[in-house]
């Protein structure tokens, strides 16, 4: 039987909705958990960090409104809005130094060479997956 993740999503459905495999999802939860973690009070229980991350990923990867994302995970729209903003700020704070500022001339050269070897296209440093971006060809 396939493992259920966050509500009714099976692992395959979860990957389709968030665009991440479970290991990457857990890595993100571990990275942002300490910064986003909240403490339960006598008035209310906090949203689990896994739900916070799933809501943000669901919104960012699918483009659904905050209201729809909140409804899917049982969270009100205003909380979802705060959640997504906090998640993005935390990701920027913790992952940007690893991904962007950690680049060196030699690491960029290595990526360019690997991409040329794989795809046969020289001088390519990065690409944009056009599956979510409407690109109109010039006439």
ZITABEL-V208302 format. One record per backbone hydrogen bond with DSSP energy under -0.5 kcal/mol. NH is the residue of the N-H (numbers start at 1). CO is the residue of the C=O. E is the energy in kcal/mol with one decimal. If there is no record, write none. Layout:
{{NH/CO/E} {NH/CO/E}}
//
This chain:
{{5/9/-4.0} {9/5/-0.8} {9/6/-0.9} {11/3/-1.3} {14/10/-3.1} {15/11/-2.1} {16/12/-1.9} {17/13/-2.2} {18/14/-2.7} {19/15/-2.0} {25/21/-2.2} {26/22/-2.7} {27/23/-2.1} {28/24/-2.5} {29/25/-2.4} {30/26/-2.2} {31/27/-2.0} {32/28/-2.8} {33/29/-2.0} {34/30/-0.6} {36/32/-2.7} {37/33/-2.4} {41/44/-2.4} {51/48/-0.7} {52/48/-2.0} {53/49/-2.5} {54/50/-2.3} {55/51/-2.7} {56/52/-2.2} {57/53/-2.7} {58/54/-2.7} {59/55/-2.4} {60/56/-2.8} {61/57/-2.9} {62/58/-1.6} {63/59/-2.0} {64/58/-0.5} {69/65/-2.4} {70/66/-2.5} {71/67/-2.4} {72/68/-2.3} {73/69/-1.6} {74/70/-0.7} {74/71/-0.6} {75/70/-3.3} {80/76/-2.2} {81/77/-2.5} {82/78/-2.0} {83/79/-2.8} {84/80/-2.7} {85/81/-2.1} {86/82/-2.8} {87/83/-2.6} {88/84/-2.5} {89/85/-2.2} {90/86/-2.4} {91/87/-2.7} {92/88/-2.5} {93/89/-2.2} {94/90/-2.6} {95/91/-3.0} {96/91/-0.9} {96/92/-0.8} {99/95/-2.4} {100/96/-3.2} {101/96/-1.3} {103/100/-1.6} {108/104/-2.5} {109/105/-2.3} {110/106/-2.1} {111/107/-2.1} {112/108/-2.6} {113/109/-2.5} {114/110/-2.6} {115/111/-2.6} {116/112/-2.2} {117/113/-2.2} {118/114/-2.4} {119/115/-3.1} {120/116/-2.0} {121/115/-0.6} {122/120/-0.6} {124/121/-0.6} {125/123/-0.6} {129/127/-0.5} {130/128/-0.7} {132/129/-0.9} {134/132/-0.5} {135/133/-0.6} {136/134/-0.6} {137/135/-0.6}}
//
